[in-house]
Amino acid sequence: MTMTIGFKDTEKSTSAVLQDVIDGMTEERITLRAMLEKMGESGLLLLCGLLSLPFLIPVSIPGVSTVFGAGIVLIGIAITANRLPWLPSKIVDRKLETAKLVPVLKRGLGVLRRIDHYVKPRLPALTSGAAVNRANGFILTFAGVLLMAPLGLIPFSNTLPGVAILLLATGISQRDGLVVALGHIMVGLTLLYFALIFYLAVMAGQGLAQFG
């Protein structure tokens, strides 16, 4: 069996949503399904932001961008479709011990609350409404595709889309239109950078052909 859950729009920050999840963990065990139902889009965006962190350096480890990029693409598609991704029941219905899970979540909550000092709901035109949310999800998906490009050994080829993904994930989850706009700009800069790389490669190829 698989699962789909439609997202419910919320004005709460990711940290507030995570706090609600922690407060609701009163039983000895909880399933991933129950957590995803409560966190919805916020949980996926948090994961998306975490997957982008390894690429915030000029040169990334070869191969990692393909795996993590694929995960980001799946999350982007889920946000665009306004549904949690399809997952096997044996994964989402597996019971986890809350006593071990809560301390981990509380540490993550502390990090998110520090981020809350820098981001806040603003420019709602870039974060509110189903159509805007799906457009942002599409751009996030596209940024994941750019991250998967086999250019990991070229400086900043993973960094630029990685920064774009982190900005988009943070901006969408925190309803911060300014951060979302910065994410869109970073996607544009990534496209320009890739176009420059392609142009230089073509020019270099033509130069070698002339010598041949």
Backbone as JSON Lines, residues from 0, in Angstrom:
{"i":0,"aa":"M","n":[0.83,-1.2,0.0],"ca":[0.0,0.0,0.0],"c":[0.86,1.24,0.0]}
{"i":1,"aa":"T","n":[0.32,2.31,-0.51],"ca":[1.02,3.58,-0.54],"c":[0.13,4.66,0.06]}
{"i":2,"aa":"M","n":[0.65,5.89,0.09],"ca":[-0.11,6.93,0.74],"c":[-0.03,8.23,-0.03]}
{"i":3,"aa":"T","n":[-1.08,9.02,0.03],"ca":[-1.03,10.42,-0.42],"c":[-1.8,11.24,0.59]}
{"i":4,"aa":"I","n":[-1.27,12.4,0.92],"ca":[-1.94,13.31,1.83],"c":[-1.85,14.69,1.23]}
{"i":5,"aa":"G","n":[-2.97,15.36,1.05],"ca":[-2.94,16.72,0.53],"c":[-2.45,17.68,1.6]}
{"i":6,"aa":"F","n":[-1.7,18.7,1.2],"ca":[-1.2,19.68,2.15],"c":[-2.31,20.63,2.56]}
{"i":7,"aa":"K","n":[-2.27,21.07,3.78],"ca":[-3.16,22.11,4.27],"c":[-2.34,23.37,4.45]}
{"i":8,"aa":"D","n":[-2.79,24.46,3.85],"ca":[-2.05,25.71,3.96],"c":[-2.03,26.17,5.41]}
{"i":9,"aa":"T","n":[-0.9,26.7,5.84],"ca":[-0.76,27.15,7.22],"c":[0.1,28.39,7.26]}
{"i":10,"aa":"E","n":[-0.18,29.25,8.23],"ca":[0.63,30.44,8.42],"c":[1.71,30.2,9.46]}
{"i":11,"aa":"K","n":[1.74,28.98,10.01],"ca":[2.73,28.67,11.04],"c":[4.12,28.49,10.44]}
{"i":12,"aa":"S","n":[5.14,28.87,11.22],"ca":[6.51,28.62,10.8],"c":[6.81,27.14,10.95]}
{"i":13,"aa":"T","n":[7.91,26.69,10.34],"ca":[8.3,25.29,10.45],"c":[8.57,24.92,11.89]}
{"i":14,"aa":"S","n":[9.18,25.82,12.65],"ca":[9.48,25.54,14.05],"c":[8.19,25.35,14.86]}
{"i":15,"aa":"A","n":[7.17,26.17,14.56],"ca":[5.89,26.04,15.26],"c":[5.21,24.72,14.92]}
{"i":16,"aa":"V","n":[5.3,24.33,13.65],"ca":[4.71,23.05,13.23],"c":[5.43,21.89,13.92]}
{"i":17,"aa":"L","n":[6.76,21.96,13.98],"ca":[7.53,20.9,14.64],"c":[7.21,20.86,16.13]}
{"i":18,"aa":"Q","n":[7.02,22.02,16.75],"ca":[6.65,22.06,18.17],"c":[5.3,21.37,18.39]}
{"i":19,"aa":"D","n":[4.35,21.6,17.48],"ca":[3.05,20.93,17.59],"c":[3.2,19.42,17.5]}
{"i":20,"aa":"V","n":[4.09,18.97,16.61],"ca":[4.33,17.53,16.47],"c":[4.9,16.96,17.77]}
{"i":21,"aa":"I","n":[5.88,17.66,18.34],"ca":[6.5,17.2,19.59],"c":[5.48,17.16,20.72]}
{"i":22,"aa":"D","n":[4.66,18.22,20.81],"ca":[3.65,18.28,21.86],"c":[2.62,17.17,21.72]}
{"i":23,"aa":"G","n":[2.39,16.73,20.49],"ca":[1.39,15.69,20.26],"c":[1.92,14.27,20.41]}
{"i":24,"aa":"M","n":[3.22,14.14,20.67],"ca":[3.82,12.8,20.81],"c":[3.69,12.32,22.25]}
{"i":25,"aa":"T","n":[2.46,11.96,22.63],"ca":[2.18,11.55,24.01],"c":[2.22,10.04,24.2]}
{"i":26,"aa":"E","n":[2.18,9.28,23.1],"ca":[2.2,7.82,23.21],"c":[3.64,7.31,23.12]}
{"i":27,"aa":"E","n":[3.83,6.05,23.46],"ca":[5.17,5.47,23.5],"c":[5.77,5.34,22.1]}
{"i":28,"aa":"R","n":[4.94,5.16,21.1],"ca":[5.43,4.99,19.73],"c":[4.61,5.85,18.77]}
{"i":29,"aa":"I","n":[5.24,6.22,17.67],"ca":[4.57,7.02,16.65],"c":[5.07,6.57,15.28]}
{"i":30,"aa":"T","n":[4.22,6.68,14.28],"ca":[4.61,6.28,12.94],"c":[5.02,7.5,12.12]}
{"i":31,"aa":"L","n":[5.79,7.24,11.08],"ca":[6.18,8.31,10.17],"c":[4.95,8.9,9.49]}
{"i":32,"aa":"R","n":[3.96,8.06,9.23],"ca":[2.71,8.53,8.62],"c":[2.07,9.62,9.48]}
{"i":33,"aa":"A","n":[2.0,9.38,10.79],"ca":[1.38,10.34,11.7],"c":[2.16,11.64,11.72]}
{"i":34,"aa":"M","n":[3.49,11.54,11.68],"ca":[4.32,12.75,11.69],"c":[4.14,13.55,10.41]}
{"i":35,"aa":"L","n":[4.12,12.85,9.28],"ca":[3.97,13.52,7.99],"c":[2.59,14.16,7.86]}
{"i":36,"aa":"E","n":[1.58,13.52,8.42],"ca":[0.24,14.09,8.37],"c":[0.2,15.41,9.12]}
{"i":37,"aa":"K","n":[0.96,15.51,10.21],"ca":[0.97,16.73,11.0],"c":[1.87,17.8,10.39]}
{"i":38,"aa":"M","n":[3.02,17.4,9.85],"ca":[3.98,18.38,9.32],"c":[3.71,18.72,7.87]}
{"i":39,"aa":"G","n":[3.26,17.74,7.08],"ca":[2.93,17.99,5.68],"c":[4.07,18.63,4.92]}
{"i":40,"aa":"E","n":[3.76,19.71,4.23],"ca":[4.72,20.4,3.39],"c":[5.93,20.89,4.17]}
{"i":41,"aa":"S","n":[5.72,21.34,5.41],"ca":[6.82,21.86,6.22],"c":[7.88,20.8,6.46]}
{"i":42,"aa":"G","n":[7.45,19.56,6.71],"ca":[8.4,18.48,6.93],"c":[9.23,18.18,5.69]}
{"i":43,"aa":"L","n":[8.57,18.18,4.52],"ca":[9.29,17.92,3.28],"c":[10.28,19.04,2.97]}
{"i":44,"aa":"L","n":[9.88,20.28,3.21],"ca":[10.76,21.41,2.93],"c":[11.96,21.41,3.88]}
{"i":45,"aa":"L","n":[11.73,21.01,5.11],"ca":[12.84,20.9,6.06],"c":[13.85,19.87,5.56]}
{"i":46,"aa":"L","n":[13.35,18.72,5.09],"ca":[14.23,17.7,4.54],"c":[14.95,18.21,3.3]}
{"i":47,"aa":"C","n":[14.24,18.95,2.48],"ca":[14.83,19.5,1.27],"c":[16.0,20.44,1.6]}
{"i":48,"aa":"G","n":[15.8,21.28,2.62],"ca":[16.86,22.18,3.04],"c":[18.07,21.42,3.55]}
{"i":49,"aa":"L","n":[17.84,20.35,4.29],"ca":[18.94,19.54,4.81],"c":[19.72,18.88,3.68]}
{"i":50,"aa":"L","n":[19.02,18.43,2.64],"ca":[19.69,17.78,1.51],"c":[20.56,18.75,0.72]}
{"i":51,"aa":"S","n":[20.27,20.04,0.82],"ca":[21.06,21.03,0.07],"c":[22.34,21.43,0.79]}
{"i":52,"aa":"L","n":[22.44,21.17,2.08],"ca":[23.57,21.64,2.88],"c":[24.94,21.14,2.4]}
{"i":53,"aa":"P","n":[25.08,19.86,1.97],"ca":[26.41,19.4,1.55],"c":[26.99,20.13,0.34]}
{"i":54,"aa":"F","n":[26.17,20.91,-0.35],"ca":[26.63,21.55,-1.59],"c":[26.99,23.03,-1.41]}
{"i":55,"aa":"L","n":[27.01,23.48,-0.17],"ca":[27.32,24.89,0.08],"c":[28.82,25.12,0.18]}
{"i":56,"aa":"I","n":[29.58,24.39,-0.6],"ca":[31.02,24.55,-0.72],"c":[31.34,24.6,-2.21]}
{"i":57,"aa":"P","n":[32.46,25.23,-2.61],"ca":[32.74,25.41,-4.04],"c":[32.74,24.13,-4.87]}
{"i":58,"aa":"V","n":[33.32,23.04,-4.33],"ca":[33.38,21.78,-5.08],"c":[32.8,20.67,-4.22]}
{"i":59,"aa":"S","n":[31.81,19.94,-4.75],"ca":[31.14,18.88,-4.0],"c":[31.73,17.52,-4.33]}
{"i":60,"aa":"I","n":[31.36,16.53,-3.51],"ca":[31.81,15.16,-3.73],"c":[31.08,14.59,-4.94]}
{"i":61,"aa":"P","n":[31.8,14.07,-5.94],"ca":[31.15,13.53,-7.14],"c":[30.16,12.43,-6.8]}
{"i":62,"aa":"G","n":[29.01,12.45,-7.45],"ca":[28.0,11.41,-7.26],"c":[26.95,11.75,-6.23]}
{"i":63,"aa":"V","n":[27.32,12.55,-5.23],"ca":[26.36,12.89,-4.18],"c":[25.23,13.75,-4.73]}
{"i":64,"aa":"S","n":[25.58,14.67,-5.62],"ca":[24.56,15.57,-6.15],"c":[23.46,14.82,-6.91]}
{"i":65,"aa":"T","n":[23.81,13.7,-7.53],"ca":[22.81,12.92,-8.27],"c":[21.79,12.32,-7.32]}
{"i":66,"aa":"V","n":[22.28,11.73,-6.23],"ca":[21.39,11.08,-5.26],"c":[20.55,12.11,-4.51]}
{"i":67,"aa":"F","n":[21.21,13.12,-3.94],"ca":[20.48,14.12,-3.18],"c":[19.6,14.96,-4.09]}
{"i":68,"aa":"G","n":[20.09,15.25,-5.31],"ca":[19.3,16.01,-6.26],"c":[18.01,15.28,-6.62]}
{"i":69,"aa":"A","n":[18.1,13.96,-6.76],"ca":[16.9,13.17,-7.07],"c":[15.89,13.27,-5.94]}
{"i":70,"aa":"G","n":[16.38,13.24,-4.7],"ca":[15.49,13.39,-3.55],"c":[14.81,14.75,-3.55]}
{"i":71,"aa":"I","n":[15.57,15.8,-3.88],"ca":[15.01,17.14,-3.93],"c":[13.98,17.26,-5.05]}
{"i":72,"aa":"V","n":[14.26,16.63,-6.18],"ca":[13.31,16.64,-7.3],"c":[11.99,15.98,-6.89]}
{"i":73,"aa":"L","n":[12.07,14.86,-6.19],"ca":[10.85,14.18,-5.75],"c":[10.06,15.05,-4.79]}
{"i":74,"aa":"I","n":[10.77,15.74,-3.89],"ca":[10.09,16.64,-2.95],"c":[9.44,17.79,-3.71]}
{"i":75,"aa":"G","n":[10.18,18.35,-4.69],"ca":[9.63,19.44,-5.49],"c":[8.38,19.03,-6.24]}
{"i":76,"aa":"I","n":[8.4,17.82,-6.79],"ca":[7.22,17.32,-7.51],"c":[6.04,17.17,-6.54]}
{"i":77,"aa":"A","n":[6.32,16.66,-5.34],"ca":[5.26,16.49,-4.35],"c":[4.64,17.82,-3.96]}
{"i":78,"aa":"I","n":[5.48,18.86,-3.81],"ca":[4.96,20.18,-3.45],"c":[4.17,20.77,-4.62]}
{"i":79,"aa":"T","n":[4.67,20.58,-5.84],"ca":[3.96,21.07,-7.02],"c":[2.59,20.4,-7.15]}
{"i":80,"aa":"A","n":[2.54,19.1,-6.84],"ca":[1.29,18.35,-6.93],"c":[0.43,18.51,-5.67]}
{"i":81,"aa":"N","n":[0.97,19.2,-4.65],"ca":[0.27,19.41,-3.39],"c":[-0.08,18.1,-2.69]}
{"i":82,"aa":"R","n":[0.84,17.14,-2.76],"ca":[0.63,15.87,-2.08],"c":[1.96,15.33,-1.59]}
{"i":83,"aa":"L","n":[1.88,14.62,-0.48],"ca":[3.07,13.92,-0.02],"c":[3.4,12.83,-1.03]}
{"i":84,"aa":"P","n":[4.69,12.53,-1.18],"ca":[5.07,11.51,-2.16],"c":[4.57,10.13,-1.78]}
{"i":85,"aa":"W","n":[4.45,9.28,-2.78],"ca":[4.03,7.91,-2.53],"c":[5.14,7.16,-1.8]}
{"i":86,"aa":"L","n":[4.79,6.54,-0.68],"ca":[5.76,5.81,0.13],"c":[5.18,4.46,0.55]}
{"i":87,"aa":"P","n":[6.0,3.41,0.61],"ca":[5.5,2.09,1.03],"c":[4.99,2.12,2.46]}
{"i":88,"aa":"S","n":[3.93,1.36,2.72],"ca":[3.34,1.31,4.06],"c":[4.32,0.79,5.1]}
{"i":89,"aa":"K","n":[5.21,-0.12,4.69],"ca":[6.15,-0.68,5.66],"c":[7.12,0.36,6.18]}
{"i":90,"aa":"I","n":[7.24,1.47,5.44],"ca":[8.1,2.57,5.89],"c":[7.29,3.56,6.72]}
{"i":91,"aa":"V","n":[6.15,4.0,6.18],"ca":[5.39,5.05,6.86],"c":[4.62,4.54,8.07]}
{"i":92,"aa":"D","n":[4.37,3.23,8.15],"ca":[3.62,2.69,9.28],"c":[4.51,2.0,10.32]}
{"i":93,"aa":"R","n":[5.8,2.1,10.13],"ca":[6.73,1.54,11.11],"c":[6.71,2.4,12.38]}
{"i":94,"aa":"K","n":[6.56,1.76,13.52],"ca":[6.45,2.5,14.78],"c":[7.83,2.84,15.34]}
{"i":95,"aa":"L","n":[7.98,4.1,15.71],"ca":[9.23,4.61,16.26],"c":[9.04,4.97,17.72]}
{"i":96,"aa":"E","n":[10.08,4.76,18.52],"ca":[10.0,5.07,19.95],"c":[10.09,6.58,20.16]}
{"i":97,"aa":"T","n":[9.06,7.15,20.75],"ca":[9.03,8.59,20.96],"c":[10.11,9.05,21.94]}
{"i":98,"aa":"A","n":[10.47,8.2,22.9],"ca":[11.48,8.57,23.89],"c":[12.83,8.85,23.23]}
{"i":99,"aa":"K","n":[13.12,8.15,22.15],"ca":[14.37,8.35,21.44],"c":[14.24,9.45,20.38]}
{"i":100,"aa":"L","n":[13.04,9.62,19.86],"ca":[12.82,10.55,18.76],"c":[12.69,12.0,19.23]}
{"i":101,"aa":"V","n":[12.02,12.2,20.36],"ca":[11.77,13.55,20.85],"c":[13.04,14.36,21.09]}
{"i":102,"aa":"P","n":[14.09,13.82,21.74],"ca":[15.31,14.61,21.95],"c":[15.95,15.07,20.64]}
{"i":103,"aa":"V","n":[15.9,14.22,19.62],"ca":[16.45,14.59,18.31],"c":[15.65,15.73,17.7]}
{"i":104,"aa":"L","n":[14.33,15.62,17.78],"ca":[13.47,16.66,17.22],"c":[13.64,17.98,17.98]}
{"i":105,"aa":"K","n":[13.86,17.91,19.28],"ca":[14.04,19.13,20.06],"c":[15.33,19.84,19.69]}
{"i":106,"aa":"R","n":[16.37,19.09,19.36],"ca":[17.61,19.73,18.9],"c":[17.38,20.44,17.57]}
{"i":107,"aa":"G","n":[16.65,19.79,16.69],"ca":[16.31,20.42,15.42],"c":[15.44,21.65,15.63]}
{"i":108,"aa":"L","n":[14.56,21.58,16.63],"ca":[13.68,22.71,16.94],"c":[14.49,23.93,17.36]}
{"i":109,"aa":"G","n":[15.56,23.7,18.12],"ca":[16.41,24.81,18.54],"c":[17.05,25.51,17.36]}
{"i":110,"aa":"V","n":[17.49,24.73,16.37],"ca":[18.08,25.31,15.16],"c":[17.05,26.13,14.39]}
{"i":111,"aa":"L","n":[15.86,25.57,14.24],"ca":[14.81,26.26,13.48],"c":[14.41,27.56,14.15]}
{"i":112,"aa":"R","n":[14.39,27.59,15.48],"ca":[14.02,28.81,16.17],"c":[15.05,29.91,15.98]}
{"i":113,"aa":"R","n":[16.32,29.52,15.84],"ca":[17.35,30.52,15.56],"c":[17.16,31.09,14.16]}
{"i":114,"aa":"I","n":[16.75,30.23,13.23],"ca":[16.48,30.69,11.87],"c":[15.3,31.65,11.85]}
{"i":115,"aa":"D","n":[14.33,31.43,12.74],"ca":[13.14,32.28,12.79],"c":[13.47,33.75,13.04]}
{"i":116,"aa":"H","n":[14.64,34.01,13.63],"ca":[15.02,35.4,13.9],"c":[15.36,36.15,12.62]}
{"i":117,"aa":"Y","n":[15.68,35.4,11.56],"ca":[16.14,36.03,10.32],"c":[15.09,36.0,9.21]}
{"i":118,"aa":"V","n":[14.18,35.07,9.29],"ca":[13.12,35.0,8.28],"c":[11.77,35.22,8.93]}
{"i":119,"aa":"K","n":[10.83,35.77,8.17],"ca":[9.51,36.07,8.71],"c":[8.53,36.18,7.55]}
{"i":120,"aa":"P","n":[7.25,36.01,7.81],"ca":[6.26,36.16,6.74],"c":[6.28,37.57,6.14]}
{"i":121,"aa":"R","n":[6.53,37.66,4.84],"ca":[6.51,38.94,4.13],"c":[6.36,38.67,2.64]}
{"i":122,"aa":"L","n":[5.99,39.69,1.9],"ca":[5.72,39.57,0.47],"c":[4.82,38.36,0.2]}
{"i":123,"aa":"P","n":[3.62,38.32,0.77],"ca":[2.74,37.15,0.64],"c":[2.4,36.78,-0.79]}
{"i":124,"aa":"A","n":[2.52,37.73,-1.72],"ca":[2.19,37.42,-3.12],"c":[3.09,36.34,-3.68]}
{"i":125,"aa":"L","n":[4.27,36.13,-3.07],"ca":[5.22,35.13,-3.56],"c":[5.14,33.81,-2.8]}
{"i":126,"aa":"T","n":[4.23,33.73,-1.81],"ca":[4.15,32.49,-1.02],"c":[2.73,32.0,-0.79]}
{"i":127,"aa":"S","n":[1.74,32.83,-1.05],"ca":[0.35,32.46,-0.71],"c":[-0.43,32.01,-1.94]}
{"i":128,"aa":"G","n":[-1.32,31.06,-1.72],"ca":[-2.19,30.59,-2.79],"c":[-1.68,29.33,-3.44]}
{"i":129,"aa":"A","n":[-2.61,28.5,-3.9],"ca":[-2.25,27.21,-4.49],"c":[-1.42,27.37,-5.75]}
{"i":130,"aa":"A","n":[-1.79,28.32,-6.61],"ca":[-1.06,28.5,-7.88],"c":[0.38,28.93,-7.63]}
{"i":131,"aa":"V","n":[0.57,29.87,-6.71],"ca":[1.92,30.35,-6.38],"c":[2.74,29.23,-5.76]}
{"i":132,"aa":"N","n":[2.11,28.46,-4.87],"ca":[2.82,27.37,-4.21],"c":[3.28,26.32,-5.21]}
{"i":133,"aa":"R","n":[2.45,26.04,-6.18],"ca":[2.82,25.05,-7.2],"c":[3.9,25.59,-8.12]}
{"i":134,"aa":"A","n":[3.85,26.89,-8.4],"ca":[4.9,27.5,-9.21],"c":[6.24,27.44,-8.48]}
{"i":135,"aa":"N","n":[6.22,27.73,-7.18],"ca":[7.45,27.63,-6.38],"c":[7.94,26.19,-6.32]}
{"i":136,"aa":"G","n":[7.0,25.26,-6.23],"ca":[7.39,23.84,-6.22],"c":[8.05,23.44,-7.53]}
{"i":137,"aa":"F","n":[7.55,23.97,-8.64],"ca":[8.14,23.68,-9.95],"c":[9.57,24.23,-10.02]}
{"i":138,"aa":"I","n":[9.78,25.47,-9.55],"ca":[11.12,26.06,-9.56],"c":[12.05,25.25,-8.67]}
{"i":139,"aa":"L","n":[11.55,24.79,-7.52],"ca":[12.35,23.96,-6.63],"c":[12.74,22.66,-7.32]}
{"i":140,"aa":"T","n":[11.8,22.07,-8.04],"ca":[12.08,20.85,-8.79],"c":[13.16,21.1,-9.84]}
{"i":141,"aa":"F","n":[13.04,22.21,-10.55],"ca":[14.01,22.58,-11.58],"c":[15.4,22.79,-10.98]}
{"i":142,"aa":"A","n":[15.45,23.42,-9.8],"ca":[16.73,23.62,-9.13],"c":[17.36,22.27,-8.77]}
{"i":143,"aa":"G","n":[16.52,21.3,-8.39],"ca":[17.04,19.96,-8.1],"c":[17.62,19.3,-9.35]}
{"i":144,"aa":"V","n":[16.97,19.53,-10.5],"ca":[17.49,19.01,-11.76],"c":[18.85,19.64,-12.08]}
{"i":145,"aa":"L","n":[18.97,20.95,-11.86],"ca":[20.25,21.63,-12.09],"c":[21.33,21.08,-11.18]}
{"i":146,"aa":"L","n":[20.95,20.76,-9.95],"ca":[21.91,20.19,-9.0],"c":[22.43,18.84,-9.48]}
{"i":147,"aa":"M","n":[21.61,18.09,-10.21],"ca":[21.99,16.76,-10.69],"c":[22.89,16.81,-11.91]}
{"i":148,"aa":"A","n":[23.08,17.99,-12.5],"ca":[23.94,18.09,-13.68],"c":[25.34,17.58,-13.37]}
{"i":149,"aa":"P","n":[25.93,16.78,-14.25],"ca":[27.24,16.16,-14.0],"c":[28.4,17.14,-14.11]}
{"i":150,"aa":"L","n":[28.37,18.16,-13.26],"ca":[29.41,19.2,-13.31],"c":[30.04,19.41,-11.95]}
{"i":151,"aa":"G","n":[29.96,18.38,-11.09],"ca":[30.39,18.52,-9.7],"c":[31.82,18.96,-9.51]}
{"i":152,"aa":"L","n":[32.72,18.65,-10.47],"ca":[34.12,19.02,-10.33],"c":[34.4,20.45,-10.76]}
{"i":153,"aa":"I","n":[33.41,21.1,-11.37],"ca":[33.56,22.5,-11.77],"c":[33.13,23.37,-10.58]}
{"i":154,"aa":"P","n":[34.0,24.27,-10.12],"ca":[33.67,25.1,-8.94],"c":[32.33,25.81,-9.08]}
{"i":155,"aa":"F","n":[31.55,25.77,-7.99],"ca":[30.27,26.46,-7.85],"c":[29.13,25.87,-8.69]}
{"i":156,"aa":"S","n":[29.39,24.8,-9.45],"ca":[28.32,24.22,-10.26],"c":[27.24,23.55,-9.39]}
{"i":157,"aa":"N","n":[27.63,23.08,-8.22],"ca":[26.65,22.54,-7.27],"c":[26.27,23.57,-6.22]}
{"i":158,"aa":"T","n":[27.19,24.5,-5.95],"ca":[26.94,25.49,-4.9],"c":[25.77,26.41,-5.25]}
{"i":159,"aa":"L","n":[25.75,26.91,-6.49],"ca":[24.7,27.85,-6.89],"c":[23.3,27.24,-6.8]}
{"i":160,"aa":"P","n":[23.05,26.04,-7.38],"ca":[21.72,25.46,-7.22],"c":[21.46,25.03,-5.78]}
{"i":161,"aa":"G","n":[22.53,24.65,-5.04],"ca":[22.36,24.28,-3.64],"c":[21.86,25.45,-2.81]}
{"i":162,"aa":"V","n":[22.45,26.63,-3.03],"ca":[22.0,27.84,-2.33],"c":[20.56,28.18,-2.74]}
{"i":163,"aa":"A","n":[20.26,28.04,-4.03],"ca":[18.9,28.31,-4.51],"c":[17.89,27.41,-3.82]}
{"i":164,"aa":"I","n":[18.21,26.13,-3.7],"ca":[17.31,25.17,-3.06],"c":[17.11,25.51,-1.59]}
{"i":165,"aa":"L","n":[18.19,25.84,-0.89],"ca":[18.09,26.2,0.52],"c":[17.23,27.44,0.71]}
{"i":166,"aa":"L","n":[17.41,28.44,-0.15],"ca":[16.61,29.66,-0.06],"c":[15.14,29.37,-0.34]}
{"i":167,"aa":"L","n":[14.87,28.59,-1.39],"ca":[13.49,28.28,-1.74],"c":[12.8,27.48,-0.64]}
{"i":168,"aa":"A","n":[13.48,26.45,-0.14],"ca":[12.89,25.61,0.9],"c":[12.6,26.42,2.16]}
{"i":169,"aa":"T","n":[13.55,27.27,2.54],"ca":[13.36,28.11,3.72],"c":[12.27,29.13,3.5]}
{"i":170,"aa":"G","n":[12.3,29.8,2.35],"ca":[11.31,30.84,2.08],"c":[9.9,30.31,1.99]}
{"i":171,"aa":"I","n":[9.73,29.18,1.32],"ca":[8.38,28.6,1.18],"c":[7.85,28.16,2.55]}
{"i":172,"aa":"S","n":[8.69,27.47,3.33],"ca":[8.25,26.94,4.62],"c":[7.95,28.05,5.62]}
{"i":173,"aa":"Q","n":[8.71,29.16,5.56],"ca":[8.52,30.25,6.51],"c":[7.61,31.35,5.96]}
{"i":174,"aa":"R","n":[7.07,31.16,4.75],"ca":[6.21,32.15,4.1],"c":[6.94,33.48,3.94]}
{"i":175,"aa":"D","n":[8.24,33.41,3.63],"ca":[9.05,34.61,3.45],"c":[9.27,34.83,1.96]}
{"i":176,"aa":"G","n":[8.46,35.73,1.38],"ca":[8.53,35.97,-0.06],"c":[9.86,36.55,-0.5]}
{"i":177,"aa":"L","n":[10.53,37.32,0.37],"ca":[11.82,37.89,0.02],"c":[12.85,36.79,-0.18]}
{"i":178,"aa":"V","n":[12.87,35.81,0.71],"ca":[13.82,34.7,0.59],"c":[13.49,33.85,-0.63]}
{"i":179,"aa":"V","n":[12.2,33.67,-0.91],"ca":[11.79,32.94,-2.11],"c":[12.28,33.66,-3.36]}
{"i":180,"aa":"A","n":[12.13,34.99,-3.38],"ca":[12.6,35.78,-4.52],"c":[14.1,35.62,-4.71]}
{"i":181,"aa":"L","n":[14.85,35.61,-3.62],"ca":[16.3,35.4,-3.7],"c":[16.61,34.01,-4.27]}
{"i":182,"aa":"G","n":[15.77,33.03,-3.91],"ca":[15.94,31.68,-4.46],"c":[15.72,31.66,-5.96]}
{"i":183,"aa":"H","n":[14.71,32.39,-6.43],"ca":[14.46,32.48,-7.87],"c":[15.64,33.13,-8.59]}
{"i":184,"aa":"I","n":[16.19,34.18,-7.96],"ca":[17.35,34.86,-8.55],"c":[18.54,33.92,-8.65]}
{"i":185,"aa":"M","n":[18.74,33.1,-7.62],"ca":[19.86,32.16,-7.63],"c":[19.69,31.11,-8.72]}
{"i":186,"aa":"V","n":[18.45,30.7,-8.98],"ca":[18.2,29.76,-10.08],"c":[18.59,30.42,-11.41]}
{"i":187,"aa":"G","n":[18.21,31.7,-11.57],"ca":[18.59,32.42,-12.78],"c":[20.1,32.54,-12.93]}
{"i":188,"aa":"L","n":[20.8,32.84,-11.83],"ca":[22.26,32.93,-11.87],"c":[22.89,31.59,-12.21]}
{"i":189,"aa":"T","n":[22.27,30.5,-11.72],"ca":[22.77,29.17,-12.03],"c":[22.67,28.89,-13.53]}
{"i":190,"aa":"L","n":[21.54,29.27,-14.12],"ca":[21.36,29.08,-15.56],"c":[22.4,29.89,-16.35]}
{"i":191,"aa":"L","n":[22.66,31.11,-15.93],"ca":[23.66,31.94,-16.61],"c":[25.05,31.32,-16.47]}
{"i":192,"aa":"Y","n":[25.36,30.8,-15.29],"ca":[26.67,30.19,-15.06],"c":[26.83,28.94,-15.92]}
{"i":193,"aa":"F","n":[25.79,28.12,-15.99],"ca":[25.85,26.9,-16.82],"c":[25.97,27.27,-18.3]}
{"i":194,"aa":"A","n":[25.29,28.34,-18.71],"ca":[25.39,28.79,-20.1],"c":[26.82,29.24,-20.41]}
{"i":195,"aa":"L","n":[27.45,29.91,-19.44],"ca":[28.84,30.35,-19.62],"c":[29.78,29.15,-19.73]}
{"i":196,"aa":"I","n":[29.56,28.14,-18.89],"ca":[30.37,26.93,-18.95],"c":[30.23,26.26,-20.32]}
{"i":197,"aa":"F","n":[28.99,26.17,-20.8],"ca":[28.73,25.55,-22.09],"c":[29.41,26.34,-23.21]}
{"i":198,"aa":"Y","n":[29.32,27.67,-23.13],"ca":[29.93,28.53,-24.14],"c":[31.44,28.35,-24.16]}
{"i":199,"aa":"L","n":[32.06,28.34,-23.0],"ca":[33.51,28.17,-22.93],"c":[33.94,26.8,-23.43]}
{"i":200,"aa":"A","n":[33.12,25.78,-23.15],"ca":[33.43,24.43,-23.62],"c":[33.37,24.37,-25.14]}
{"i":201,"aa":"V","n":[32.36,25.02,-25.73],"ca":[32.23,25.06,-27.19],"c":[33.42,25.79,-27.81]}
{"i":202,"aa":"M","n":[33.78,26.92,-27.25],"ca":[34.89,27.7,-27.76],"c":[36.2,26.91,-27.67]}
{"i":203,"aa":"A","n":[36.38,26.2,-26.55],"ca":[37.58,25.39,-26.38],"c":[37.61,24.25,-27.41]}
{"i":204,"aa":"G","n":[36.45,23.66,-27.66],"ca":[36.37,22.6,-28.65],"c":[36.69,23.09,-30.05]}
{"i":205,"aa":"Q","n":[36.19,24.28,-30.38],"ca":[36.49,24.86,-31.69],"c":[37.98,25.18,-31.82]}
{"i":206,"aa":"G","n":[38.58,25.64,-30.73],"ca":[40.03,25.93,-30.77],"c":[40.84,24.68,-30.99]}
{"i":207,"aa":"L","n":[40.47,23.59,-30.33],"ca":[41.19,22.34,-30.52],"c":[41.01,21.81,-31.93]}
{"i":208,"aa":"A","n":[39.8,22.01,-32.49],"ca":[39.53,21.53,-33.85],"c":[40.4,22.28,-34.86]}
{"i":209,"aa":"Q","n":[40.64,23.54,-34.62],"ca":[41.47,24.32,-35.53],"c":[42.92,23.84,-35.52]}
{"i":210,"aa":"F","n":[43.39,23.49,-34.31],"ca":[44.76,22.98,-34.21],"c":[44.87,21.6,-34.86]}
{"i":211,"aa":"G","n":[43.76,20.85,-34.84],"ca":[43.79,19.51,-35.42],"c":[43.86,19.58,-36.93]}
